[in-house]
Amino acid sequence: DYLDETEEDIDDIVASPYSRKHGHLTSGLSASSPEGSDRKWMYLNVPETDGDTTSINSMLSVYSETGDYGNVKVSGEILLNINYSYKTGALNILVKSCRNLAVADEKKQRTHPYVKAYLLPDKSRQSKRKTKIKSNSTNPEFNETLKYVISHTQLETRTLQLSVWHYDRFQHNSFLGEVEIPLDSWNFENQGDEWFVLQPKVEIATDVGLQYKGELTVVLRYIPPDRNLMLPLGQFQGKKSFKKGKKGDSHMPSGGILEVLIKEAKNLTAVKSGGTSDTFVKGYLLPDDSKATKHKTPIIKKSVNPQWNHTFAFSGLSSRDIRNVCLELTVWDKESLSSNIFLGGVRLNTGNGVSNGKEVDWMDSQGEEQHLWQKMIDSPGAAVEGILMLRSSMGKRR
């Protein structure tokens, strides 16, 4: 086993959907701001402490996967023994072996296989399990058990996905085939070993973001700069601007203000035993994805239909700015001892693919997301409400 476990396999390390090359909001806007402009952006209502332990890589792993698909003609089978222990509440997948795998590296005539598992629809790091890598074998013997602690009720809503990969230290890992096993119809009384034929990756023509993950209700209001002066300062409770300044400095909100009321969500994915989740919403105003500008709601425990009624506020937005930014809201399950689990998200923007004259992946709103954002722009000062279907992935819409 020559995989250093401190590294993630390459097929899980991806660029941020709002790539770092766009920089932070302040630097990203400076290119299009008039010379000598002293306009600064200010964010309000940011929590004083950040209990979020999610690493950047675990966040990224849920957005998309990269790897070499289709470079190797899929062949072979995988031998599994799947059982569920009602006593311990554990799903045990014994990955025994594979046979007749494809040769991944034609030049050197070798394959270094390993097996990766997810309990779909959860593709977060929390859901990932891996075997060790077997060196140079198309008939590897693994004999490793991949274990999930999950209630039987929840198990019936999941699909076990097992994929076989060739590990390449210097390039993308190569996909060697996969099997998907819906667990709602699996006979757990059958304790025997079973061979499964590995299948190629199926291209789905429809947008994967359309997979139903529940819905989020939000209320938006954009207050233009000329109306901002009428607002009482006491309306803004939260952290002072992220701008560096002397301790105790307070800043009057300047420019236009975007208010985002996160009302509630319905039918979220349950990831904890007992069919619940501990949920919160995280928000950014892209192109800025820095920690200093992140907003978070409180955590609502043990609910897949949480009600937050929590307001995010972004200050310093001109009417031009509001057409060049993107409000990204993602819903998460809070995990105390491991990475938080992504439950779904939305993006609200004009949907034209362009921000400040540059093409960007994240200006990709469609349907109700785009409609609600445009309605807010067309109704300055007025509150507009919408129910948005959560995306199952925050990758760029096709």
C-alpha positions in Angstrom: 0.0 0.0 0.0 1.9 3.0 -1.2 -0.9 5.5 -0.9 -0.1 8.1 1.6 -3.4 8.5 3.5 -2.6 12.1 4.3 -3.3 12.8 0.6 -6.7 12.5 -0.9 -6.9 10.5 -4.1 -6.7 12.8 -7.1 -10.2 12.1 -8.3 -11.6 13.8 -5.2 -9.5 16.9 -5.2 -11.2 19.5 -7.4 -11.1 23.2 -8.1 -13.7 25.3 -6.2 -16.8 25.9 -8.2 -16.1 29.6 -7.8 -12.4 29.1 -8.5 -9.8 30.8 -6.4 -8.5 32.5 -9.6 -11.4 35.0 -9.2 -9.9 36.2 -6.0 -11.8 37.7 -3.1 -14.6 40.2 -3.7 -12.5 43.2 -2.9 -9.7 42.3 -5.3 -12.1 40.9 -7.9 -14.1 44.2 -8.0 -11.1 46.4 -8.0 -10.4 45.6 -11.7 -13.8 47.1 -12.7 -14.0 49.9 -10.2 -13.1 53.4 -11.3 -9.6 54.5 -10.6 -9.3 56.1 -7.3 -12.5 54.6 -6.1 -12.6 54.3 -2.3 -15.7 52.1 -2.3 -15.4 49.3 0.2 -17.6 46.3 0.7 -19.0 45.6 4.2 -20.6 42.5 5.5 -22.9 42.4 8.6 -24.5 39.7 10.7 -21.4 37.4 10.5 -21.2 35.2 13.6 -18.4 36.2 16.1 -17.2 32.6 16.4 -17.0 29.9 13.7 -17.7 26.4 14.9 -17.6 25.0 11.4 -14.8 22.4 11.2 -15.4 21.5 7.6 -12.2 21.5 5.7 -12.1 23.1 2.3 -11.4 19.8 0.6 -14.4 18.1 2.2 -16.6 21.0 0.9 -15.2 20.6 -2.5 -15.5 16.8 -2.7 -19.3 17.2 -2.7 -19.4 19.6 -5.6 -18.0 17.4 -8.3 -15.5 14.7 -9.0 -12.7 14.7 -11.4 -10.8 11.7 -12.8 -10.2 9.9 -16.1 -13.5 8.3 -17.1 -13.7 6.4 -20.4 -10.0 6.1 -20.9 -10.1 2.5 -20.0 -12.5 0.0 -21.4 -14.4 -1.4 -18.4 -14.2 -5.2 -17.8 -14.3 -7.6 -14.9 -16.3 -8.3 -11.8 -16.3 -7.6 -8.1 -17.0 -10.1 -5.3 -19.0 -8.8 -2.3 -20.6 -9.9 0.9 -23.2 -7.4 2.1 -24.9 -7.8 5.5 -26.6 -5.6 8.1 -26.3 -6.1 11.9 -29.5 -5.0 13.6 -27.7 -5.4 17.0 -25.0 -2.8 16.2 -26.9 -0.8 13.5 -24.1 -1.4 11.0 -24.0 -2.1 7.3 -20.9 -4.2 6.5 -19.6 -4.5 3.0 -16.9 -7.1 2.7 -15.0 -6.4 -0.5 -13.4 -9.7 -1.2 -11.8 -9.5 -4.6 -12.0 -8.5 -8.3 -11.2 -10.5 -11.3 -10.4 -9.7 -15.0 -10.0 -6.0 -14.4 -8.9 -3.9 -17.4 -5.2 -2.9 -17.8 -5.2 0.8 -16.9 -1.6 1.7 -17.8 -1.1 0.3 -21.3 2.4 1.6 -21.6 3.6 -0.2 -18.5 1.0 -3.0 -18.6 -0.1 -2.6 -15.0 -3.1 -1.8 -12.9 -3.0 -0.7 -9.2 -6.7 -1.1 -8.2 -8.6 0.0 -5.1 -12.3 0.2 -4.3 -14.2 3.3 -3.2 -17.8 3.3 -1.7 -20.5 5.9 -1.2 -24.0 5.6 0.2 -25.9 7.7 -2.3 -27.2 10.3 -2.5 -24.6 11.4 0.0 -21.3 11.9 -1.8 -19.5 13.8 1.0 -16.3 12.7 2.5 -18.4 11.5 5.5 -19.9 8.9 3.1 -16.7 7.8 1.5 -15.0 4.5 2.3 -11.9 3.1 0.5 -9.9 -0.1 0.5 -6.1 -0.2 0.3 -4.4 -0.2 -3.1 -3.2 -3.5 -4.5 -0.1 -3.3 -6.5 0.0 -4.4 -10.1 -2.9 -6.8 -10.2 -6.0 -7.3 -12.4 -7.2 -10.0 -10.0 -6.7 -8.3 -6.7 -7.6 -9.8 -3.3 -8.8 -7.1 -0.9 -10.7 -8.9 2.0 -11.5 -5.6 3.6 -14.8 -4.6 5.3 -16.2 -1.1 4.6 -18.6 -0.2 7.4 -21.5 2.3 7.8 -23.4 2.9 11.0 -26.9 3.7 9.9 -30.5 2.9 10.9 -32.3 0.2 8.8 -35.0 2.8 8.0 -32.5 5.2 6.5 -30.8 2.3 4.7 -33.9 1.7 2.7 -33.5 5.2 1.2 -29.9 4.7 0.1 -28.0 3.2 -2.9 -24.6 1.6 -2.3 -22.2 2.7 -5.0 -18.9 0.8 -5.3 -16.4 1.9 -7.9 -13.0 0.4 -8.8 -10.1 2.8 -9.6 -6.5 2.5 -10.8 -4.2 4.6 -8.6 -1.7 6.8 -10.5 0.6 8.8 -8.3 1.4 11.4 -11.1 -1.9 11.7 -13.1 -5.6 11.4 -12.6 -6.8 8.1 -11.2 -8.5 5.9 -13.9 -12.0 4.7 -13.6 -12.3 0.9 -14.0 -16.0 0.3 -13.4 -18.8 0.5 -10.9 -21.9 -1.2 -9.5 -24.9 0.5 -7.8 -27.0 -1.6 -5.5 -30.4 -0.1 -4.3 -30.6 -1.2 -0.6 -34.4 -0.9 -0.4 -34.7 -4.2 -2.2 -31.6 -5.9 -0.9 -32.2 -9.2 0.9 -30.1 -8.9 4.1 -31.0 -12.5 5.1 -28.7 -13.7 2.2 -25.3 -13.9 3.8 -23.6 -15.4 0.8 -20.9 -13.9 -1.5 -22.0 -12.5 -4.8 -20.2 -11.5 -8.0 -21.3 -8.2 -9.6 -20.3 -7.2 -13.2 -18.6 -3.9 -13.3 -20.4 -1.3 -15.4 -19.1 1.8 -17.3 -20.0 5.3 -16.0 -23.4 6.2 -17.5 -23.7 9.7 -18.8 -26.8 11.3 -17.6 -28.3 13.7 -20.0 -30.4 15.6 -17.5 -28.9 18.0 -15.0 -27.8 16.2 -11.9 -28.7 19.3 -10.0 -32.3 18.5 -10.6 -32.3 15.5 -8.3 -34.8 16.3 -5.6 -33.0 17.2 -2.3 -35.8 19.3 -0.7 -36.6 23.0 -0.9 -35.5 26.2 0.7 -37.7 29.2 1.4 -36.0 32.6 1.3 -37.0 36.3 1.3 -34.8 38.8 -0.6 -34.8 42.6 -0.4 -32.4 44.9 -2.1 -32.3 48.5 -0.6 -30.6 50.9 -3.0 -28.0 53.4 -1.6 -30.5 56.3 -1.8 -32.9 54.5 0.5 -30.4 53.1 2.9 -30.1 56.4 4.8 -33.6 56.0 6.1 -32.7 52.8 8.0 -31.9 52.8 11.7 -28.5 51.5 12.6 -29.9 49.3 15.3 -31.4 47.1 12.6 -28.0 45.6 12.1 -26.9 43.4 14.9 -23.9 41.3 14.1 -20.2 41.5 13.5 -18.7 44.7 12.4 -17.3 45.0 8.9 -14.4 42.6 8.1 -12.3 45.7 7.2 -9.3 46.0 9.4 -9.7 48.8 11.8 -9.2 49.8 15.4 -10.8 47.7 18.1 -14.3 49.0 18.9 -14.7 50.8 15.6 -18.3 50.7 14.4 -19.2 51.4 10.8 -22.4 52.9 9.5 -23.7 50.7 6.7 -22.9 52.4 3.4 -24.2 51.9 -0.1 -27.0 49.5 -0.9 -27.9 46.6 1.3 -29.0 43.1 0.4 -31.1 41.4 3.0 -31.6 37.7 2.9 -34.1 36.1 5.2 -33.5 32.3 5.5 -37.0 31.2 6.5 -37.2 27.4 6.4 -36.4 24.2 4.5 -38.5 21.2 3.8 -37.8 17.5 3.0 -34.1 17.6 3.6 -32.1 14.4 3.5 -31.9 12.7 6.9 -28.3 11.6 7.6 -28.5 10.7 11.3 -30.0 7.6 13.0 -33.6 8.2 13.7 -34.2 9.9 10.4 -33.0 13.4 11.4 -30.3 16.0 10.6 -28.8 18.9 12.5 -29.1 21.6 9.9 -27.8 25.0 9.2 -27.4 27.3 6.1 -24.2 28.9 5.0 -24.1 31.9 2.7 -21.5 33.7 0.5 -21.8 36.6 -1.9 -19.6 35.5 -4.8 -17.0 36.2 -6.1 -16.0 36.5 -2.5 -15.7 33.1 -0.8 -13.4 34.1 2.1 -14.1 33.0 5.6 -14.4 36.6 6.7 -17.5 37.2 4.7 -19.3 33.9 5.4 -22.7 34.0 7.0 -24.3 31.1 8.9 -27.6 30.5 10.5 -28.0 28.8 13.9 -28.1 25.0 13.9 -31.6 23.5 14.2 -31.2 20.0 15.7 -33.0 16.9 14.8 -35.2 18.2 11.9 -35.5 17.7 8.2 -38.0 20.5 8.1 -36.1 23.3 10.0 -37.3 26.8 10.5 -34.5 29.4 10.9 -36.0 32.8 10.3 -32.5 34.2 10.3 -31.4 37.2 8.3 -28.1 37.7 6.5 -27.2 41.3 5.4 -24.6 42.4 2.9 -23.7 46.1 2.7 -22.0 48.3 0.1 -23.8 47.1 -3.0 -24.5 49.5 -5.8 -27.2 48.7 -8.4 -24.5 47.7 -10.8 -22.9 45.4 -8.2 -26.2 43.5 -7.6 -26.1 42.4 -11.2 -22.6 41.1 -11.0 -22.7 39.1 -7.8 -24.1 35.7 -6.9 -25.8 34.7 -3.6 -24.8 31.1 -2.9 -26.7 29.4 -0.1 -25.8 25.8 1.0 -27.5 23.6 3.5 -25.4 21.4 5.8 -25.8 18.7 8.5 -23.6 19.6 11.5 -21.2 16.8 12.5 -19.3 17.3 15.8 -16.5 14.8 15.2 -16.1 14.8 11.4 -16.7 16.8 8.3 -20.2 18.4 7.9 -22.4 16.8 5.3 -23.7 18.7 2.3 -27.5 18.5 1.9 -28.1 20.8 -1.0 -27.8 24.4 -2.2 -29.0 27.2 -4.4 -27.5 30.0 -6.4 -29.3 33.3 -7.0 -28.0 35.6 -9.8 -28.8 37.0 -13.2 -27.8 33.6 -14.8 -25.9 35.3 -17.7 -22.6 33.5 -17.0 -20.7 36.8 -16.7 -19.5 38.8 -13.7 -17.8 42.2 -14.2 -17.1 41.3 -17.8 -15.6 37.9 -17.1 -17.1 34.5 -17.8 -17.6 32.5 -14.5 -19.1 29.1 -13.7 -21.2 30.3 -10.8 -23.4 32.8 -12.6 -25.6 29.8 -13.7 -29.0 30.4 -12.1 -32.1 29.1 -14.0 -35.8 28.9 -13.4 -37.0 30.1 -10.0 -33.5 31.0 -8.8 -33.1 33.4 -11.7 -36.7 34.6 -11.6 -36.6 35.5 -7.9 -33.3 37.4 -8.3 -34.6 39.4 -11.2 -37.8 40.1 -9.3 -35.8 41.5 -6.4 -33.8 43.8 -8.8 -37.0 45.0 -10.4 -38.6 45.8 -7.0 -36.0 47.8 -5.1 -36.9 48.2 -1.4 -39.6 45.5 -1.6 -39.4 42.0 -0.1 -39.8 39.1 -2.5 -40.3 35.5 -1.4 -39.5 32.3 -3.2 -39.4 28.5 -2.7 -36.3 27.1 -4.3 -35.6 23.5 -5.1 -32.2 22.5 -3.7 -29.5 21.4 -6.1 -27.8 18.1 -5.3 -24.5 19.4 -6.6 -23.0 22.9 -6.7 -21.1 22.1 -9.9 -21.8 24.3 -12.9 -25.2 23.5 -14.5 -24.9 21.9 -17.9 
